[in-house]
Amino acid sequence: MIRTRAFLTPDDPSSVPALEGKPVTMVRPHLQEIPRPTFSAGFSIRPMRMDEIDVWVAIQKDSEPFRKIVPAVFGEAYGDNAEEITKRCFLIIGPEGEGAGCIGAWFNLDFREGDWGRIHWVATRPAYRRRGLARAGLAYALRRMTEWHTRCYLDTQSKRLGAIRLYLDFGFRPDLEEKGSVETWHEIGRELAHPVLEDLCAGKRPG
């Protein structure tokens, strides 16, 4: 399994950590009680084809607020295993057949005890936001993930508060095993109101 590496090239590398915050991990220890995906009228989701990598890259370029996406990003994120990519990587398609967003129901055999699913590279183009596409795409990806896994995780950054709220709503919980993670999640809790974070800041372990 290829681990995500620092293959994104920021315009000003020194500014990226301050903009996107600290890396955090979130876990979902089971894949039960996943809501049904409901897409706005005219939108749908499907597995991507290998000849649509440029569409995926364009979505990421348009969506990424902190870093500059370089052409090699897809290969670094997913490798070249066409069988897995065309099963696990999805494009959200707009009314005119355009790529509006993307999400991966990926995996990582090296995470913790192994055999974890991984929600990977979630993105919605700015022109299509506020239509519930990320929520519907996440529900779809998690339901597909049940075909291969019983648990999953994801990585994000502490300043991506909208994404963190969505993941919390979907049953992901802060992973507190890494050094400094409790302090980072307390910082997030001071900026983002959510019952899970309120409990964490009150000293309760996330359920």
N, C-alpha and C positions, 0 to 999 in steps of 0.2 A: 504493500500500500504506500502510495506517495504521500508524504506529509506536506501540507501547505508550507511554503517557505517565503522568504521576503523577496518575492518577485515583482512586487508593485514598485514602481519608480515614482516617488513624489516629486513635485516641482521643487520643493524645498524640503529635503529629508529631515532637517532639524525641527520642522514645524509639525510633522505628522503626529508624534505622540501627544502633543498638547491639544491638537485638534480632535483626534478620535479617542483619546483617553487611554486607559490601561486595558490590556487583554483580559477577558473573563471567559469562563467556560460555564455552560449551563447543561444540566442533565435531565433527562426524562426517563426514570427507571423502569417504565413500562409503556406499552403502546396500546393502552386501553382507553376507552371513552374519548375517542377522537371525533370531533364534530364533522358533519358532512360538508364537503366543499360546495359553496354556492357562489357562482360567478355572476357578475353583472351582465345584463343583456348584451349580447354581441361578443362576449369574451369566452375563451375556452382554454384548455390546457392539454398538451400532448407531449410525448417523448420527442426529444430533438434528434435530428439526423446528423451524421458526421459532416455533411456538407453545410451545416448551419452554424459552425463554430464562429464564423464572422458575425452572425446575428447575435450570438451570446456575448461576444466581446463588445459589440456596439451597445447592447443593453447595459453591460457593466460600466462602460465609459460614460454613458449618459446618466447613470444612477449614482456613481461613486462621488461623494462630496469631499473626501479628504485626500485621496491619492490619485495619481495618474496611472491608468491601466495601460499596460504595454501589451503588444500582440501575443507574447508567449504565455499570457496569464492562464489560458484555458488548459494548455498542456501541463503546466506546473500544478494546476489544481486537480486535474482528472487523469493525466497521463494520456495514453492512446488506446486503451482497451475499448474497442468499438462496441463489443457486446454489452459491457457494463454501462457505458455512457448512454447507449440508446435505450437502455432499460431504466436508468436511474436519474437522468438529467432531463428536465422538462422546461418547455417554453410556454409562457402564457401568451396567447394569440389574440390580437385585437380585431375589431370589426372588419378591417380591410386586409386581414391576413398578416399584419405586421407583428413583430416581436415586441410585446409590451412589458414582459418580465421574465424571470427565470428562477429556478430553484433546483437544488440537487438533493435526492434521497440517497446519499452516498454512504460510505462505510469506512471504518478504521479498525484493522485487526491488531493495532498496537496500543489502543487506548485502554488503560486500566487492565481488566482481565481479558480483554480481547472481544472481538465479534460485536462491536457496537455499530449501530447505524449512525449516520452523521448528516444533519441538515446543513447544507453547504451552499454558499454563494447565492443568497437570497437577494433579489433585486427587482425593483419596479421602476420603470422610466418615470421621470417627474410628470410628464404630460398625462399619465394614467393613474396617478395616485389619488387617494381619497375615494376609491371605488371598491375597496375591500379585496383587491386582487392579491395582496400579500397574505391576507388571512385565508382566502380560499386556496391559494397555492400551497400554503403550509399544511392545511387540512388534507389536501390531495396527496402531497408528498408523504405525510405521516401515514396515511392509509396505505399507500403503495409500499411503504417501508415495512409494514406488517407482513409482507410476503417473504421477507428475508431476515428480519430481526425482531427481538422482543424488547429492546431498549435503544435509546439514542441520546446523542449529545450534540452540542454545537459550540462554536467559538465566535465571539464577537468582541466589541470594545465598549468601554464604559460610557462613552459619550453618545452612543447610538441608542438613545433613550426610547425612541419610538419602537425600534426593533425589540429591545429588551421588554417593553410592556407587552408586545404581541406574544413573545415567547413565554412570558409569565402567564398570560391568559390561557395559553395552550398547555399548561402543565409542566413546563420546564422550570427547574429550580436552580438557584445559584449553587455552583460547585465550590465548596469551601476547603477543598483539600490542598490547593496550591498555597504556598507561602504568601502572605499578604492579601489573600483573597477576601477575608472577612472585612478588613479595613476598606478595601475597594468597594465591596457591596454596601458598606455603611455610607460611603460617599455617594453611591448611586441612589441609595434610599433617601438621602437629603435632597436630591433633585427630582426624583420620580416617586409619586404617590402610588403605592400599590399595596394591598393587604399583605402579600408575602414579604415585602420589604419592611413593612411596619413591624411585622412579627420578628423579622431578623434583627432590626435595630433595637427591638425590645429584649433581645437576648434569647429568642426562641429559635430553635433549629428548623429550617424550612422542611415542611412535610412532603 
